[in-house]
Each structure stands twice: as structure tokens, then as C-alpha cells.
Amino acid sequence: MDFIDFLVFFLWVFIFYIFILLRKKNFKSKELKFYYSFQFWLRVFSTLAYCMFILYISPGDTTTLYYPEGINIWNLIFKDFSNIAILFMPSDWFNQSLLTTFSNWGYFNHESNFMVTRLVIFFSFFTGGKFMAINLFFSMFAFSGLWRLYLFFYKQYPKYHKALAIGILFLPSVTFWSSAILKDSLCIGALGWLTYSMYMALIEKKRILLNIISFLIFSSLLFIVKSYILLAYIPFFLLFFVLRKLQSLKSPFFKIAFILFSITAATVVIATADKTLNAAMGEVVEQGLAESIQSLQNTYESMANVAESNFSLGVEFDGSVVSFIKMAPAAIAASLFRPFLWESKKISTLFSSLESLCLIFLTLYVFLKTGPIKFFKIIFTNPIIFYCFGFSILFSLFVGATTLNFGSLVRYKIPALPFYICSLLLIYYFNKDKKQLIPPDSGIGKGF
């Protein structure tokens, strides 16, 4: 990095800040204005911190794959503008000989990797290819998605705005790992956008066409980058919508009719999407889930001697249903609560372990305060809590079972954290105050 890199970075910080000031006018409540501004400056600081971390402490995909190859292709476009076609071609059409580093051959055969590099190329046209500024663009996209996710919860529970802001907007690991040229920034941003779009189209029924288009765009992005997140998430959100709708229907006839319609619609969607899902899951579908988990675990175990951050779940998985059931609690616990303090050997995992420790205390506090029976009763009787808790647990199970390296785990698990924490907060408040009255005006202006 040089002086120009910093100059371009702060120039874009100023431009984004002007945009933030204009958007703040749409908010009626002071707390939303404060959270919006605070999250923006937190993002700016986090992007700076990540750039220093990845450049001088722990190099990774940002500096060895996505950024250098993106800048390389950007330069090729400037030399010959016909190369602009690279931005629009499928990943398997890309000429691997154009890459700058031989070790990166093969990575761009995967559309998920190529999509990140495409965006590096696209943002380079606005930043002159400067490293810090491109990271800022990725960070701002993640910020926009997390803000939409926060609005989704805020519109339903405005009285708990502070707790929800901490659980969604200000989580250290979520903020840090989504402030960079990484898939994680795109995933958390797309997840927030598609959640808000579905809520506005299906439940509030506002700007339906615009929100449907938004949902299609961001669900497609998430499908390309990490399809398993989308496949784990959509069923729980739709179940939330169905259960919420059932609560609002008073007639038994209409309830039965709605259930039958939902089952029929789900069957049709699953049947027509079968080929697409098979293609999306790729190797997992071809091998089978059990074989894929075994394969990934064996890969991490074979690297145990050279990768100091690798760990074991402590449960042997042999591909059987029984061993999978035994492994599930350890996998979920690994995603949500590890690394433990004594397992942290790097700065990146140390901060994550402190966050995990706080999450352990929060879980125990809510569980003991509510009581075991009531804890699970609230989950299964409240649609939004069931949806948040169910997705976070299922996602944590998959990530914990397939990611036996703390360096990767702290990044891969971040989509689950806001939903898990929100489920705990809502369980606590629902136990404390059963009357969840939502005022007609949630404090959000017309712009949202």
C-alpha cells in the first residue's frame, strides 16, 4: 500500500458518509439514526483493521487469490477492452493461462471463487484498483445487508432495539470477517437483503415487485457464492411465514386450506427445482452427505501436522446415522462456542474465542433463567424464534461437521451468529413479557 491507496480509501469513506447522511433523513427514531452512523464508522475501522491484518499478520485468499487475480484481469481489460467479456463469461470458460500465479490454477473453475474476483474487477473501475478501497466496497455491501436484517427484526420488535442492534450490527467476528474481499462479505450482505425483501413482499406486502426482484438478485448471488447457506435458510424462513400466517387465521377451514396449499406449493417447488439443487450441491449430492462429511474431515485430519489451527470434534464419524447423531451436538457446539480460550493460538482466533465465551454465558443465562421446559416450549410455539433457532442450529451442524480448522470456522459460522443470538434474546424477552405488542409505527420512514 502507498499514500494513493490511503487517499482513495478516505475519498470513498467521505462519499459513502454523504450517502449515509442522506439516508438517515428517512428515519424517524433517534436510535435508528445512531445505529446507522455508528455501524458505518465501525465498518470503516474494521476495514482498516482487516487490511492491516491480512497484509502484515496473516495473508489469506484476499491477498493471494481474489485481489491479485482481479487486478491482473482488470489490467488485461485496459490493455485490450475486448477482455471485458471475462466479466460475463462462465467460470469454466476462463482461460487459466491468464492467471498470474500457477498455484491459483483450478480455483476459477468454481463459479463461487470467480464471482468474488468479478466484483474485485468491477469495483476496480471506481477505485483505480486500490486494495483498501475495494475492501471498503465489500464491507459496505455487507453493512447494507446487515442493516436490512436489523430492520427485519426491528420492525417486529422495536422496543428491543438495543439488544437486537448488539446481536446483529455490532458482533465483532461478523463485522471483522465481512469487511473484506471475501465470500463471507457477500454472503452476509445477500442474506440480509433477501430476508428483508421476502418480509416486505410476503408479510408487509409493500413494493412487492421491487422486493421480488431484489430477492431474486440476492438469492442468486448467495446461490452462486455459497449455495448451502441458501438451501438451509429458505425452508426455515418459509416455515416462519406459514406459521405466522396460521396464527393470523381464525377460521379452522382457512387454516386447513392454507396448510394444504403450502404443502402443495412446496411439493411443486421441490419437484421443479430438483435438477437445480443437484447441480448446486455438486459433490455433496454426488457422494451423499455422509460421504462428503467424511471426505472433508479426512482432509482436515491429513493436514493436522502442518495446520496448527486444526482441531477434532472428539467424536468419530463413520458415515452411519448413529455416529452422525452422536457427532451433531459436538459439531453444533464447535460452530457456536469454539474456539475456547485455551485453543486460541492466533490473534484472529483469540478475539473469536472471547466472543464465543460471551455466547456460552448468554446461552446458559437465558436457558437457566427461562427453565429447560419453557425454553424449548417458547422455541416451538413462536414462529420467528423457531425460524431463527432452527436455521442457526442446522447451519451450525453442517459447518461444525465439515470445518475442522479454527481459522476457517470463525469465518464460515458468521451467518448463524445473528440468528442464534436473536433467538436467545427473543426467548428471554418472550419469557419476561408474553405480550408482544407491535406498535403500528415502528419508527421507520418511507424510504425503507
Number of C-alpha atoms within 10 A of each C-alpha: 11 8 8 11 17 15 14 20 22 16 14 17 19 12 10 16 15 11 11 15 13 10 15 18 12 16 17 15 13 11 13 21 17 12 17 21 15 14 18 21 13 17 23 19 14 21 28 19 14 21 22 15 15 15 13 9 13 13 13 13 14 21 16 13 21 26 25 20 24 23 22 15 22 27 16 16 17 11 10 10 11 10 15 15 10 18 19 10 11 14 20 14 10 16 12 17 9 13 18 15 13 10 10 14 14 10 16 24 16 14 16 19 20 24 22 24 27 22 19 28 28 17 21 21 12 14 20 16 23 23 25 23 27 28 26 27 26 25 28 23 20 29 25 18 24 28 21 22 25 22 23 19 18 21 17 16 17 18 15 14 18 13 13 22 23 16 22 21 23 19 16 16 21 27 24 22 24 30 31 30 30 22 25 24 28 26 29 27 28 29 25 23 27 27 22 23 29 23 19 19 17 15 12 11 13 14 11 16 12 12 21 16 13 18 22 14 15 22 22 16 20 24 20 19 23 20 21 18 21 20 16 16 22 17 15 21 21 16 16 19 18 15 18 15 15 18 11 9 13 9 10 10 9 12 16 13 12 16 15 12 12 15 12 12 12 13 12 11 11 13 10 10 12 11 10 11 16 13 14 17 17 13 13 17 14 12 12 13 15 15 17 17 22 16 15 15 20 14 14 18 16 12 13 16 10 8 14 13 20 20 17 17 19 9 14 13 19 13 15 10 11 10 13 18 11 13 19 20 17 18 27 22 17 26 29 26 21 25 28 16 16 8 15 19 13 14 12 18 23 17 17 25 23 18 20 22 18 13 19 15 12 15 17 13 14 19 18 11 14 19 13 11 9 14 18 14 12 18 21 15 11 17 22 24 23 22 25 25 23 23 23 27 22 17 24 28 22 20 24 26 25 20 26 25 21 26 19 14 24 23 19 21 23 24 22 25 23 24 23 24 23 22 22 24 20 23 25 18 16 17 17 11 11 8 9 11 11 13 12 8 10 16 17 16 14 9 9 11
